[in-house]
Amino acid sequence: MGDQKDIKDIKVLPAPIPEGWVLDTKLKEDGTEVKCYLCPATEQRFYTYEDLMRYVRYAKAAKVSIYSPVS
């Protein structure tokens, strides 16, 4: 049983991310992984899924593209 992965260690995306966005992983000097949702076209980054979806909801309500940079 020692080789079984604990359920909390399994990372699953909460839901699909918008088309054109990617889940980017950077490795810090100390070996820590930092994941973020990235729009390659604008270089916008959101470090939580909730923040990305909040921005998507805002963009839809404001009738702006989710690919437009945040001012």
Secondary structure, DSSP 8 states (H G I E B T S, - for coil): -TTS--GGG----SS---TT-EEEEEE-TTS-EEEEEEETTTTEEESSHHHHHHHHHHHHHHT--TTS---
